[in-house]
Amino acid sequence: MSGLIYLGIAIVGEVIATSFLRASAGFTQLIPTLVVIVGYGFTFYFFSLALQTIPVGIGYAIWSGTGIVLISIIAYFAHGQTLDLPAMIGIGLILAGVLVINLFSQSSAH
């Protein structure tokens, strides 16, 4: 169970770091740049801990899929990014894939 907690922490760190990439303005703004650097360091540390008990393929699929969905939601509210129907369908399929892995896959057992 601790692997899933570590994975959740890694996902949150990645979403925060990625959310600050735009504000870093190509790493020219100090505070957002520091948030990105520290956030990704934090993310990869906790992701490495998660991979001690979660297979890398499953962990990465959950991490990247959940990150895509959360970043898209944040971009919609924080930056006014709009998503057309194909984008929303694609994001829905990604979310469905993450749910299928979590709810039905026996591959996540180490």
GROMACS elastic network, one bead per residue, 0.5 to 0.9 nm:
[ bonds ]
;  ai    aj funct       b0    kb
    1     4     6  0.54756   500
    1     5     6  0.66945   500
    1     6     6  0.89243   500
    1    53     6  0.85264   500
    2     6     6  0.61337   500
    2     7     6  0.84681   500
    2    49     6  0.88710   500
    2    50     6  0.74124   500
    2    53     6  0.81660   500
    3     6     6  0.50840   500
    3     7     6  0.60564   500
    3     8     6  0.85778   500
    3    47     6  0.86837   500
    3    49     6  0.68654   500
    3    51     6  0.69486   500
    3    52     6  0.71228   500
    3    53     6  0.55528   500
    3    54     6  0.62694   500
    4     8     6  0.60820   500
    4     9     6  0.86075   500
    4    50     6  0.65126   500
    4    53     6  0.85640   500
    4    54     6  0.77959   500
    4    59     6  0.87650   500
    5     8     6  0.50378   500
    5     9     6  0.62792   500
    5    10     6  0.85995   500
    5    50     6  0.76594   500
    6     9     6  0.51039   500
    6    10     6  0.61415   500
    6    11     6  0.86387   500
    6    46     6  0.52980   500
    6    47     6  0.64509   500
    6    48     6  0.85234   500
    6    49     6  0.63451   500
    6    50     6  0.50272   500
    6    51     6  0.87903   500
    7    11     6  0.61710   500
    7    12     6  0.87028   500
    7    43     6  0.87535   500
    7    46     6  0.65926   500
    7    47     6  0.56388   500
    7    48     6  0.87237   500
    7    49     6  0.79739   500
    7    50     6  0.52728   500
    7    51     6  0.82050   500
    7    54     6  0.88525   500
    7    59     6  0.73130   500
    7    62     6  0.84577   500
    7    63     6  0.70454   500
    8    11     6  0.50781   500
    8    12     6  0.63056   500
    8    13     6  0.86603   500
    8    46     6  0.86895   500
    8    47     6  0.87308   500
    8    50     6  0.88747   500
    8    63     6  0.80627   500
    9    12     6  0.51680   500
    9    13     6  0.61964   500
    9    14     6  0.86129   500
    9    42     6  0.86868   500
    9    43     6  0.72776   500
    9    46     6  0.66039   500
    9    47     6  0.80778   500
   10    13     6  0.51006   500
   10    14     6  0.61102   500
   10    15     6  0.85997   500
   10    40     6  0.86429   500
   10    42     6  0.70906   500
   10    44     6  0.67816   500
   10    45     6  0.77159   500
   10    46     6  0.51817   500
   10    47     6  0.53296   500
   10    48     6  0.89219   500
   10    50     6  0.83793   500
   10    63     6  0.76777   500
   11    14     6  0.50974   500
   11    15     6  0.61257   500
   11    16     6  0.86187   500
   11    43     6  0.69258   500
   11    46     6  0.89350   500
   11    47     6  0.81826   500
   11    62     6  0.88013   500
   11    63     6  0.57878   500
   11    64     6  0.80582   500
   11    66     6  0.72990   500
   11    67     6  0.62512   500
   12    15     6  0.51616   500
   12    16     6  0.62110   500
   12    17     6  0.86035   500
   12    39     6  0.89952   500
   12    43     6  0.78103   500
   12    67     6  0.81302   500
   13    16     6  0.52065   500
   13    17     6  0.61021   500
   13    18     6  0.85028   500
   13    38     6  0.88754   500
   13    39     6  0.52718   500
   13    40     6  0.66618   500
   13    41     6  0.86592   500
   13    42     6  0.63713   500
   13    43     6  0.50168   500
   13    44     6  0.87606   500
   13    46     6  0.88556   500
   14    17     6  0.50965   500
   14    18     6  0.59251   500
   14    19     6  0.83292   500
   14    36     6  0.86498   500
   14    39     6  0.63678   500
   14    40     6  0.59691   500
   14    42     6  0.82429   500
   14    43     6  0.55782   500
   14    44     6  0.84524   500
   14    63     6  0.87493   500
   14    67     6  0.71278   500
   15    18     6  0.51853   500
   15    19     6  0.59541   500
   15    20     6  0.87219   500
   15    39     6  0.85701   500
   15    67     6  0.59920   500
   15    68     6  0.85622   500
   15    70     6  0.69567   500
   15    71     6  0.61960   500
   15    74     6  0.88683   500
   16    19     6  0.50879   500
   16    20     6  0.65158   500
   16    35     6  0.79222   500
   16    36     6  0.76919   500
   16    39     6  0.66704   500
   16    40     6  0.87577   500
   16    71     6  0.87939   500
   17    20     6  0.53381   500
   17    21     6  0.66264   500
   17    32     6  0.85814   500
   17    33     6  0.88917   500
   17    35     6  0.60779   500
   17    37     6  0.73549   500
   17    38     6  0.77729   500
   17    40     6  0.60099   500
   17    43     6  0.85713   500
   18    21     6  0.51967   500
   18    22     6  0.79280   500
   18    36     6  0.67612   500
   18    39     6  0.83451   500
   18    40     6  0.83196   500
   18    71     6  0.75594   500
   19    22     6  0.68712   500
   19    23     6  0.79059   500
   19    36     6  0.83006   500
   19    71     6  0.69588   500
   19    74     6  0.75420   500
   19    75     6  0.78860   500
   20    23     6  0.51547   500
   20    24     6  0.62090   500
   20    32     6  0.55613   500
   20    33     6  0.74297   500
   20    35     6  0.67862   500
   20    36     6  0.60384   500
   21    24     6  0.51691   500
   21    25     6  0.71506   500
   21    26     6  0.76531   500
   21    27     6  0.79445   500
   21    32     6  0.71040   500
   21    33     6  0.72589   500
   21    35     6  0.87015   500
   21    36     6  0.63519   500
   22    25     6  0.56716   500
   22    26     6  0.75638   500
   22    32     6  0.84749   500
   23    26     6  0.82653   500
   23    27     6  0.85163   500
   23    29     6  0.73363   500
   23    31     6  0.89973   500
   23    32     6  0.58503   500
   23    33     6  0.79787   500
   24    28     6  0.60076   500
   24    30     6  0.71987   500
   24    31     6  0.76043   500
   24    34     6  0.85683   500
   24    35     6  0.87817   500
   24    36     6  0.79040   500
   25    28     6  0.55568   500
   25    29     6  0.62152   500
   25    32     6  0.84385   500
   25    33     6  0.83671   500
   26    29     6  0.77912   500
   26    33     6  0.83842   500
   27    30     6  0.71545   500
   27    32     6  0.77755   500
   27    33     6  0.52835   500
   27    34     6  0.87677   500
   27    36     6  0.89736   500
   28    32     6  0.87799   500
   28    33     6  0.73199   500
   29    32     6  0.59642   500
   29    33     6  0.59763   500
   29    34     6  0.86409   500
   30    33     6  0.51489   500
   30    34     6  0.61128   500
   30    35     6  0.87023   500
   31    34     6  0.51338   500
   31    35     6  0.62890   500
   31    36     6  0.87283   500
   32    35     6  0.50084   500
   32    36     6  0.62439   500
   32    37     6  0.87272   500
   33    36     6  0.50789   500
   33    37     6  0.62265   500
   33    38     6  0.85652   500
   34    37     6  0.51164   500
   34    38     6  0.59210   500
   34    39     6  0.80386   500
   35    38     6  0.53172   500
   35    39     6  0.55731   500
   35    40     6  0.83375   500
   36    39     6  0.50519   500
   36    40     6  0.60471   500
   36    41     6  0.84821   500
   37    40     6  0.54230   500
   37    41     6  0.61930   500
   37    42     6  0.85900   500
   38    41     6  0.50593   500
   38    42     6  0.60255   500
   38    43     6  0.84368   500
   39    42     6  0.50912   500
   39    43     6  0.60120   500
   39    44     6  0.86939   500
   40    44     6  0.60818   500
   40    45     6  0.84317   500
   41    44     6  0.53838   500
   41    45     6  0.61819   500
   41    46     6  0.87497   500
   42    45     6  0.52354   500
   42    46     6  0.63379   500
   42    47     6  0.85188   500
   43    46     6  0.54110   500
   43    47     6  0.59601   500
   43    48     6  0.85222   500
   44    48     6  0.59665   500
   44    49     6  0.85701   500
   45    48     6  0.52583   500
   45    49     6  0.65163   500
   45    50     6  0.88666   500
   46    50     6  0.61895   500
   46    51     6  0.86723   500
   47    51     6  0.62620   500
   47    52     6  0.89831   500
   47    59     6  0.81477   500
   47    60     6  0.87317   500
   47    63     6  0.85121   500
   48    51     6  0.51520   500
   48    52     6  0.68813   500
   49    52     6  0.54978   500
   49    53     6  0.79040   500
   50    53     6  0.59941   500
   50    54     6  0.60190   500
   50    55     6  0.87977   500
   50    56     6  0.89073   500
   50    59     6  0.75600   500
   51    55     6  0.60707   500
   51    56     6  0.59148   500
   51    59     6  0.68092   500
   52    55     6  0.78274   500
   52    56     6  0.88724   500
   52   110     6  0.88501   500
   53   108     6  0.85183   500
   53   109     6  0.78465   500
   53   110     6  0.59056   500
   54    57     6  0.84675   500
   54    58     6  0.68829   500
   54    59     6  0.59053   500
   54   107     6  0.88351   500
   54   108     6  0.58723   500
   54   109     6  0.69363   500
   54   110     6  0.61549   500
   55    58     6  0.54753   500
   55    59     6  0.59974   500
   55    60     6  0.84684   500
   55   107     6  0.76284   500
   55   108     6  0.62548   500
   55   109     6  0.78178   500
   55   110     6  0.66077   500
   56    59     6  0.50394   500
   56    60     6  0.58430   500
   56    61     6  0.83601   500
   57    60     6  0.53086   500
   57    61     6  0.61053   500
   57    62     6  0.86782   500
   58    61     6  0.51484   500
   58    62     6  0.62455   500
   58    63     6  0.85036   500
   58   101     6  0.74782   500
   58   102     6  0.89943   500
   58   107     6  0.73838   500
   58   108     6  0.63171   500
   59    62     6  0.52938   500
   59    63     6  0.59783   500
   59    64     6  0.85122   500
   59   108     6  0.81013   500
   60    64     6  0.58565   500
   60    65     6  0.81012   500
   61    64     6  0.54591   500
   61    65     6  0.57718   500
   61    66     6  0.82185   500
   61    97     6  0.86156   500
   61    98     6  0.71318   500
   61   101     6  0.85629   500
   62    65     6  0.52517   500
   62    66     6  0.58128   500
   62    67     6  0.81834   500
   62    97     6  0.85239   500
   62    98     6  0.55326   500
   62    99     6  0.86773   500
   62   101     6  0.77727   500
   62   102     6  0.81410   500
   63    66     6  0.55095   500
   63    67     6  0.60058   500
   63    68     6  0.86639   500
   63    98     6  0.88665   500
   64    68     6  0.61263   500
   64    69     6  0.87410   500
   65    68     6  0.52214   500
   65    69     6  0.64539   500
   65    70     6  0.87570   500
   65    91     6  0.85879   500
   65    94     6  0.58200   500
   65    95     6  0.66868   500
   65    97     6  0.79796   500
   65    98     6  0.64027   500
   66    69     6  0.52292   500
   66    70     6  0.61583   500
   66    71     6  0.84915   500
   66    94     6  0.79320   500
   66    95     6  0.68937   500
   66    98     6  0.70725   500
   67    70     6  0.51789   500
   67    71     6  0.58831   500
   67    72     6  0.83658   500
   68    71     6  0.52691   500
   68    72     6  0.60749   500
   68    73     6  0.86792   500
   68    91     6  0.76142   500
   68    94     6  0.81735   500
   68    95     6  0.89101   500
   69    72     6  0.52415   500
   69    73     6  0.64020   500
   69    74     6  0.88167   500
   69    91     6  0.61648   500
   69    92     6  0.82274   500
   69    94     6  0.75679   500
   69    95     6  0.68678   500
   70    73     6  0.51208   500
   70    74     6  0.62084   500
   70    75     6  0.85573   500
   71    74     6  0.50143   500
   71    75     6  0.59504   500
   71    76     6  0.84811   500
   72    75     6  0.50748   500
   72    76     6  0.61882   500
   72    77     6  0.88523   500
   72    81     6  0.80977   500
   72    83     6  0.85160   500
   72    91     6  0.83481   500
   73    76     6  0.51522   500
   73    77     6  0.65187   500
   73    78     6  0.85583   500
   73    81     6  0.88954   500
   74    77     6  0.52867   500
   74    78     6  0.56787   500
   74    79     6  0.76617   500
   74    81     6  0.88770   500
   75    78     6  0.52530   500
   75    79     6  0.50369   500
   75    80     6  0.64343   500
   75    81     6  0.55119   500
   75    82     6  0.83446   500
   76    79     6  0.58198   500
   76    82     6  0.60242   500
   76    83     6  0.79139   500
   77    80     6  0.56245   500
   77    81     6  0.74416   500
   78    81     6  0.80247   500
   79    82     6  0.89789   500
   83    86     6  0.79997   500
   83    87     6  0.56520   500
   83    88     6  0.62003   500
   84    87     6  0.53601   500
   84    88     6  0.63005   500
   84    89     6  0.87182   500
   85    88     6  0.50942   500
   85    89     6  0.60853   500
   85    90     6  0.85215   500
   86    89     6  0.50549   500
   86    90     6  0.60692   500
   86    91     6  0.85851   500
   87    90     6  0.50651   500
   87    91     6  0.61417   500
   87    92     6  0.84854   500
   88    91     6  0.50871   500
   88    92     6  0.60199   500
   88    93     6  0.85690   500
   89    93     6  0.61962   500
   89    94     6  0.86864   500
   90    93     6  0.50657   500
   90    94     6  0.62950   500
   90    95     6  0.86737   500
   91    95     6  0.61801   500
   91    96     6  0.85166   500
   92    95     6  0.50458   500
   92    96     6  0.60584   500
   92    97     6  0.85565   500
   93    97     6  0.60902   500
   93    98     6  0.86562   500
   94    97     6  0.50526   500
   94    98     6  0.63476   500
   94    99     6  0.86930   500
   95    98     6  0.51565   500
   95    99     6  0.62463   500
   95   100     6  0.86506   500
   96    99     6  0.50526   500
   96   100     6  0.60994   500
   96   101     6  0.86322   500
   97   100     6  0.50825   500
   97   101     6  0.62226   500
   97   102     6  0.86225   500
   98   101     6  0.52121   500
   98   102     6  0.62225   500
   98   103     6  0.85670   500
   99   102     6  0.50910   500
   99   103     6  0.58438   500
   99   104     6  0.80537   500
  100   103     6  0.52371   500
  100   104     6  0.54502   500
  100   105     6  0.67916   500
  101   104     6  0.57222   500
  101   106     6  0.82511   500
  101   107     6  0.82219   500
  101   108     6  0.78768   500
  102   105     6  0.63080   500
  102   106     6  0.88246   500
  102   108     6  0.78442   500
  103   106     6  0.88503   500
  105   108     6  0.64522   500
  105   109     6  0.86495   500
  106   109     6  0.59541   500
  107   110     6  0.74937   500
